[in-house]
């Protein structure tokens, strides 16, 4: 039976992830991201933008917690299916978000005037395009299906 999270949900997430140091690094990078974001805003920050950013960070921790749940269920019910009885879902998820938070810190540093080496600037541009692809404006968007269309 899986343990039920108590009021201290952050400690529960860290306990469930097979590699808690990744979650601690993620939380640390989130704090650094918030601080560098405030510095990059140069005092012109918006409470609406800050709220949205904080909710994004809470959502990231919820996704890592969900991945930890999936990992523990997988280990409990499919013990022979995976090497070492664990599918590293929570570690992969935490690592992905750790990388995206690191990229955000670099972007904030660049916006605040910190000189960034060219290879990191190119890495930021390439990863931003890959992580958040913009739709090609030359590609036509198909019209929505009509209600009496058989493919609807």
CNS distance restraints for C-alpha pairs under 8 A (distance, minus, plus):
assign (resid   2 and name CA) (resid  72 and name CA) 7.75 0.50 0.50
assign (resid   2 and name CA) (resid  73 and name CA) 7.79 0.50 0.50
assign (resid   5 and name CA) (resid   9 and name CA) 5.92 0.50 0.50
assign (resid   5 and name CA) (resid  12 and name CA) 5.87 0.50 0.50
assign (resid   6 and name CA) (resid  12 and name CA) 7.36 0.50 0.50
assign (resid   8 and name CA) (resid  12 and name CA) 6.57 0.50 0.50
assign (resid   9 and name CA) (resid  13 and name CA) 6.18 0.50 0.50
assign (resid  10 and name CA) (resid  14 and name CA) 6.30 0.50 0.50
assign (resid  11 and name CA) (resid  15 and name CA) 6.08 0.50 0.50
assign (resid  12 and name CA) (resid  16 and name CA) 6.17 0.50 0.50
assign (resid  13 and name CA) (resid  17 and name CA) 6.29 0.50 0.50
assign (resid  13 and name CA) (resid  64 and name CA) 7.59 0.50 0.50
assign (resid  13 and name CA) (resid  65 and name CA) 5.17 0.50 0.50
assign (resid  13 and name CA) (resid  68 and name CA) 7.18 0.50 0.50
assign (resid  14 and name CA) (resid  20 and name CA) 5.09 0.50 0.50
assign (resid  14 and name CA) (resid  23 and name CA) 6.28 0.50 0.50
assign (resid  14 and name CA) (resid  24 and name CA) 7.61 0.50 0.50
assign (resid  15 and name CA) (resid  20 and name CA) 6.68 0.50 0.50
assign (resid  16 and name CA) (resid  20 and name CA) 7.96 0.50 0.50
assign (resid  16 and name CA) (resid  65 and name CA) 7.57 0.50 0.50
assign (resid  16 and name CA) (resid  68 and name CA) 5.62 0.50 0.50
assign (resid  16 and name CA) (resid  69 and name CA) 7.20 0.50 0.50
assign (resid  16 and name CA) (resid  72 and name CA) 7.40 0.50 0.50
assign (resid  17 and name CA) (resid  23 and name CA) 7.67 0.50 0.50
assign (resid  17 and name CA) (resid  65 and name CA) 7.55 0.50 0.50
assign (resid  17 and name CA) (resid  68 and name CA) 5.15 0.50 0.50
assign (resid  17 and name CA) (resid  90 and name CA) 5.84 0.50 0.50
assign (resid  17 and name CA) (resid  91 and name CA) 7.05 0.50 0.50
assign (resid  18 and name CA) (resid  68 and name CA) 7.74 0.50 0.50
assign (resid  18 and name CA) (resid  88 and name CA) 7.77 0.50 0.50
assign (resid  18 and name CA) (resid  90 and name CA) 7.18 0.50 0.50
assign (resid  18 and name CA) (resid  91 and name CA) 6.97 0.50 0.50
assign (resid  19 and name CA) (resid  23 and name CA) 7.30 0.50 0.50
assign (resid  19 and name CA) (resid  91 and name CA) 6.35 0.50 0.50
assign (resid  20 and name CA) (resid  24 and name CA) 6.24 0.50 0.50
assign (resid  21 and name CA) (resid  25 and name CA) 6.00 0.50 0.50
assign (resid  22 and name CA) (resid  26 and name CA) 6.05 0.50 0.50
assign (resid  22 and name CA) (resid  91 and name CA) 7.03 0.50 0.50
assign (resid  22 and name CA) (resid  94 and name CA) 6.28 0.50 0.50
assign (resid  22 and name CA) (resid  95 and name CA) 6.77 0.50 0.50
assign (resid  22 and name CA) (resid  98 and name CA) 7.86 0.50 0.50
assign (resid  23 and name CA) (resid  27 and name CA) 6.15 0.50 0.50
assign (resid  23 and name CA) (resid  94 and name CA) 6.20 0.50 0.50
assign (resid  24 and name CA) (resid  28 and name CA) 6.08 0.50 0.50
assign (resid  25 and name CA) (resid  29 and name CA) 6.03 0.50 0.50
assign (resid  25 and name CA) (resid  98 and name CA) 7.29 0.50 0.50
assign (resid  26 and name CA) (resid  30 and name CA) 6.11 0.50 0.50
assign (resid  26 and name CA) (resid  94 and name CA) 6.84 0.50 0.50
assign (resid  26 and name CA) (resid  95 and name CA) 7.86 0.50 0.50
assign (resid  26 and name CA) (resid  97 and name CA) 7.13 0.50 0.50
assign (resid  26 and name CA) (resid  98 and name CA) 5.04 0.50 0.50
assign (resid  26 and name CA) (resid 101 and name CA) 7.62 0.50 0.50
assign (resid  27 and name CA) (resid  31 and name CA) 6.34 0.50 0.50
assign (resid  28 and name CA) (resid  32 and name CA) 6.30 0.50 0.50
assign (resid  29 and name CA) (resid  33 and name CA) 5.97 0.50 0.50
assign (resid  29 and name CA) (resid  98 and name CA) 6.95 0.50 0.50
assign (resid  29 and name CA) (resid 101 and name CA) 6.20 0.50 0.50
assign (resid  29 and name CA) (resid 102 and name CA) 6.62 0.50 0.50
assign (resid  29 and name CA) (resid 105 and name CA) 7.92 0.50 0.50
assign (resid  30 and name CA) (resid  34 and name CA) 6.25 0.50 0.50
assign (resid  30 and name CA) (resid  57 and name CA) 7.19 0.50 0.50
assign (resid  30 and name CA) (resid 101 and name CA) 6.32 0.50 0.50
assign (resid  31 and name CA) (resid  35 and name CA) 6.30 0.50 0.50
assign (resid  32 and name CA) (resid  36 and name CA) 6.05 0.50 0.50
assign (resid  32 and name CA) (resid 105 and name CA) 6.98 0.50 0.50
assign (resid  33 and name CA) (resid  37 and name CA) 5.85 0.50 0.50
assign (resid  33 and name CA) (resid 101 and name CA) 6.64 0.50 0.50
assign (resid  33 and name CA) (resid 102 and name CA) 7.63 0.50 0.50
assign (resid  33 and name CA) (resid 104 and name CA) 6.51 0.50 0.50
assign (resid  33 and name CA) (resid 105 and name CA) 4.97 0.50 0.50
assign (resid  33 and name CA) (resid 108 and name CA) 7.58 0.50 0.50
assign (resid  34 and name CA) (resid  38 and name CA) 6.22 0.50 0.50
assign (resid  35 and name CA) (resid  39 and name CA) 6.32 0.50 0.50
assign (resid  36 and name CA) (resid  40 and name CA) 5.98 0.50 0.50
assign (resid  36 and name CA) (resid 105 and name CA) 6.32 0.50 0.50
assign (resid  36 and name CA) (resid 108 and name CA) 5.64 0.50 0.50
assign (resid  36 and name CA) (resid 109 and name CA) 6.47 0.50 0.50
assign (resid  37 and name CA) (resid  41 and name CA) 6.13 0.50 0.50
assign (resid  37 and name CA) (resid 105 and name CA) 7.52 0.50 0.50
assign (resid  37 and name CA) (resid 108 and name CA) 5.51 0.50 0.50
assign (resid  38 and name CA) (resid  42 and name CA) 6.84 0.50 0.50
assign (resid  38 and name CA) (resid  43 and name CA) 7.10 0.50 0.50
assign (resid  38 and name CA) (resid  45 and name CA) 7.02 0.50 0.50
assign (resid  39 and name CA) (resid  43 and name CA) 7.37 0.50 0.50
assign (resid  39 and name CA) (resid 108 and name CA) 7.85 0.50 0.50
assign (resid  39 and name CA) (resid 112 and name CA) 6.65 0.50 0.50
assign (resid  40 and name CA) (resid 108 and name CA) 5.52 0.50 0.50
assign (resid  40 and name CA) (resid 109 and name CA) 6.81 0.50 0.50
assign (resid  40 and name CA) (resid 111 and name CA) 5.64 0.50 0.50
assign (resid  40 and name CA) (resid 112 and name CA) 4.38 0.50 0.50
assign (resid  41 and name CA) (resid  45 and name CA) 5.62 0.50 0.50
assign (resid  41 and name CA) (resid 112 and name CA) 7.64 0.50 0.50
assign (resid  42 and name CA) (resid 112 and name CA) 7.70 0.50 0.50
assign (resid  45 and name CA) (resid  49 and name CA) 7.41 0.50 0.50
assign (resid  45 and name CA) (resid  50 and name CA) 7.45 0.50 0.50
assign (resid  46 and name CA) (resid  50 and name CA) 6.15 0.50 0.50
assign (resid  47 and name CA) (resid  51 and name CA) 5.92 0.50 0.50
assign (resid  48 and name CA) (resid  52 and name CA) 6.21 0.50 0.50
assign (resid  49 and name CA) (resid  53 and name CA) 6.14 0.50 0.50
assign (resid  50 and name CA) (resid  54 and name CA) 6.14 0.50 0.50
assign (resid  51 and name CA) (resid  55 and name CA) 6.15 0.50 0.50
assign (resid  52 and name CA) (resid  56 and name CA) 6.15 0.50 0.50
assign (resid  53 and name CA) (resid  57 and name CA) 6.36 0.50 0.50
assign (resid  54 and name CA) (resid  58 and name CA) 6.27 0.50 0.50
assign (resid  55 and name CA) (resid  59 and name CA) 6.05 0.50 0.50
assign (resid  56 and name CA) (resid  60 and name CA) 6.21 0.50 0.50
assign (resid  57 and name CA) (resid  61 and name CA) 6.41 0.50 0.50
assign (resid  58 and name CA) (resid  62 and name CA) 6.22 0.50 0.50
assign (resid  59 and name CA) (resid  63 and name CA) 6.16 0.50 0.50
assign (resid  60 and name CA) (resid  64 and name CA) 6.31 0.50 0.50
assign (resid  60 and name CA) (resid  97 and name CA) 7.27 0.50 0.50
assign (resid  61 and name CA) (resid  65 and name CA) 6.09 0.50 0.50
assign (resid  62 and name CA) (resid  66 and name CA) 6.09 0.50 0.50
assign (resid  63 and name CA) (resid  67 and name CA) 6.13 0.50 0.50
assign (resid  63 and name CA) (resid  93 and name CA) 7.83 0.50 0.50
assign (resid  64 and name CA) (resid  68 and name CA) 6.22 0.50 0.50
assign (resid  64 and name CA) (resid  90 and name CA) 5.89 0.50 0.50
assign (resid  64 and name CA) (resid  93 and name CA) 6.03 0.50 0.50
assign (resid  64 and name CA) (resid  94 and name CA) 5.95 0.50 0.50
assign (resid  65 and name CA) (resid  69 and name CA) 6.30 0.50 0.50
assign (resid  65 and name CA) (resid  90 and name CA) 7.54 0.50 0.50
assign (resid  66 and name CA) (resid  70 and name CA) 6.28 0.50 0.50
assign (resid  67 and name CA) (resid  71 and name CA) 6.07 0.50 0.50
assign (resid  67 and name CA) (resid  89 and name CA) 5.76 0.50 0.50
assign (resid  67 and name CA) (resid  90 and name CA) 4.75 0.50 0.50
assign (resid  67 and name CA) (resid  93 and name CA) 6.96 0.50 0.50
assign (resid  68 and name CA) (resid  72 and name CA) 6.14 0.50 0.50
assign (resid  68 and name CA) (resid  89 and name CA) 6.98 0.50 0.50
assign (resid  68 and name CA) (resid  90 and name CA) 4.88 0.50 0.50
assign (resid  69 and name CA) (resid  73 and name CA) 6.14 0.50 0.50
assign (resid  70 and name CA) (resid  74 and name CA) 5.98 0.50 0.50
assign (resid  70 and name CA) (resid  89 and name CA) 7.53 0.50 0.50
assign (resid  71 and name CA) (resid  75 and name CA) 6.16 0.50 0.50
assign (resid  71 and name CA) (resid  86 and name CA) 6.55 0.50 0.50
assign (resid  71 and name CA) (resid  87 and name CA) 5.99 0.50 0.50
assign (resid  71 and name CA) (resid  88 and name CA) 6.88 0.50 0.50
assign (resid  71 and name CA) (resid  89 and name CA) 5.92 0.50 0.50
assign (resid  71 and name CA) (resid  90 and name CA) 6.59 0.50 0.50
assign (resid  72 and name CA) (resid  76 and name CA) 6.11 0.50 0.50
assign (resid  72 and name CA) (resid  86 and name CA) 7.61 0.50 0.50
assign (resid  73 and name CA) (resid  77 and name CA) 6.01 0.50 0.50
assign (resid  73 and name CA) (resid  78 and name CA) 7.97 0.50 0.50
assign (resid  74 and name CA) (resid  78 and name CA) 5.34 0.50 0.50
assign (resid  74 and name CA) (resid  79 and name CA) 7.31 0.50 0.50
assign (resid  74 and name CA) (resid  86 and name CA) 6.95 0.50 0.50
assign (resid  74 and name CA) (resid  87 and name CA) 7.05 0.50 0.50
assign (resid  75 and name CA) (resid  79 and name CA) 5.26 0.50 0.50
assign (resid  75 and name CA) (resid  85 and name CA) 5.28 0.50 0.50
assign (resid  75 and name CA) (resid  86 and name CA) 5.13 0.50 0.50
assign (resid  75 and name CA) (resid  87 and name CA) 7.25 0.50 0.50
assign (resid  78 and name CA) (resid  82 and name CA) 7.40 0.50 0.50
assign (resid  78 and name CA) (resid  85 and name CA) 7.52 0.50 0.50
assign (resid  79 and name CA) (resid  85 and name CA) 5.01 0.50 0.50
assign (resid  79 and name CA) (resid  86 and name CA) 7.71 0.50 0.50
assign (resid  80 and name CA) (resid  85 and name CA) 6.37 0.50 0.50
assign (resid  81 and name CA) (resid  85 and name CA) 7.16 0.50 0.50
assign (resid  82 and name CA) (resid  86 and name CA) 6.01 0.50 0.50
assign (resid  82 and name CA) (resid  87 and name CA) 6.24 0.50 0.50
assign (resid  83 and name CA) (resid  87 and name CA) 7.64 0.50 0.50
assign (resid  88 and name CA) (resid  92 and name CA) 6.17 0.50 0.50
assign (resid  89 and name CA) (resid  93 and name CA) 6.07 0.50 0.50
assign (resid  90 and name CA) (resid  94 and name CA) 5.97 0.50 0.50
assign (resid  91 and name CA) (resid  95 and name CA) 5.95 0.50 0.50
assign (resid  92 and name CA) (resid  96 and name CA) 6.11 0.50 0.50
assign (resid  93 and name CA) (resid  97 and name CA) 6.39 0.50 0.50
assign (resid  94 and name CA) (resid  98 and name CA) 5.98 0.50 0.50
assign (resid  95 and name CA) (resid  99 and name CA) 6.22 0.50 0.50
assign (resid  96 and name CA) (resid 100 and name CA) 6.42 0.50 0.50
assign (resid  97 and name CA) (resid 101 and name CA) 6.03 0.50 0.50
assign (resid  98 and name CA) (resid 102 and name CA) 6.15 0.50 0.50
assign (resid  99 and name CA) (resid 103 and name CA) 6.24 0.50 0.50
assign (resid 100 and name CA) (resid 104 and name CA) 6.23 0.50 0.50
assign (resid 101 and name CA) (resid 105 and name CA) 6.26 0.50 0.50
assign (resid 102 and name CA) (resid 106 and name CA) 6.34 0.50 0.50
assign (resid 103 and name CA) (resid 107 and name CA) 6.20 0.50 0.50
assign (resid 103 and name CA) (resid 124 and name CA) 6.60 0.50 0.50
assign (resid 104 and name CA) (resid 108 and name CA) 6.14 0.50 0.50
assign (resid 105 and name CA) (resid 109 and name CA) 6.14 0.50 0.50
assign (resid 106 and name CA) (resid 110 and name CA) 6.13 0.50 0.50
assign (resid 106 and name CA) (resid 116 and name CA) 7.99 0.50 0.50
assign (resid 106 and name CA) (resid 124 and name CA) 7.83 0.50 0.50
assign (resid 107 and name CA) (resid 111 and name CA) 6.16 0.50 0.50
assign (resid 107 and name CA) (resid 124 and name CA) 7.39 0.50 0.50
assign (resid 108 and name CA) (resid 112 and name CA) 6.18 0.50 0.50
assign (resid 109 and name CA) (resid 113 and name CA) 6.47 0.50 0.50
assign (resid 109 and name CA) (resid 114 and name CA) 5.32 0.50 0.50
assign (resid 109 and name CA) (resid 116 and name CA) 7.97 0.50 0.50
assign (resid 110 and name CA) (resid 114 and name CA) 5.22 0.50 0.50
assign (resid 110 and name CA) (resid 115 and name CA) 6.54 0.50 0.50
assign (resid 110 and name CA) (resid 116 and name CA) 6.36 0.50 0.50
assign (resid 116 and name CA) (resid 120 and name CA) 6.48 0.50 0.50
assign (resid 116 and name CA) (resid 121 and name CA) 6.41 0.50 0.50
assign (resid 117 and name CA) (resid 121 and name CA) 6.37 0.50 0.50
assign (resid 118 and name CA) (resid 122 and name CA) 6.16 0.50 0.50
assign (resid 119 and name CA) (resid 123 and name CA) 6.08 0.50 0.50
assign (resid 120 and name CA) (resid 124 and name CA) 6.04 0.50 0.50
assign (resid 121 and name CA) (resid 125 and name CA) 6.31 0.50 0.50
assign (resid 122 and name CA) (resid 126 and name CA) 6.10 0.50 0.50
assign (resid 123 and name CA) (resid 127 and name CA) 5.91 0.50 0.50
assign (resid 124 and name CA) (resid 128 and name CA) 5.87 0.50 0.50
assign (resid 125 and name CA) (resid 129 and name CA) 6.34 0.50 0.50
assign (resid 126 and name CA) (resid 130 and name CA) 6.31 0.50 0.50
assign (resid 127 and name CA) (resid 131 and name CA) 5.85 0.50 0.50
assign (resid 128 and name CA) (resid 132 and name CA) 5.77 0.50 0.50
assign (resid 128 and name CA) (resid 133 and name CA) 7.51 0.50 0.50
assign (resid 129 and name CA) (resid 133 and name CA) 4.90 0.50 0.50
assign (resid 129 and name CA) (resid 134 and name CA) 7.20 0.50 0.50
assign (resid 135 and name CA) (resid 139 and name CA) 7.91 0.50 0.50
assign (resid 145 and name CA) (resid 149 and name CA) 6.50 0.50 0.50
assign (resid 145 and name CA) (resid 151 and name CA) 7.55 0.50 0.50
assign (resid 145 and name CA) (resid 152 and name CA) 5.90 0.50 0.50
assign (resid 146 and name CA) (resid 152 and name CA) 6.86 0.50 0.50
assign (resid 147 and name CA) (resid 152 and name CA) 6.26 0.50 0.50
assign (resid 148 and name CA) (resid 152 and name CA) 7.18 0.50 0.50
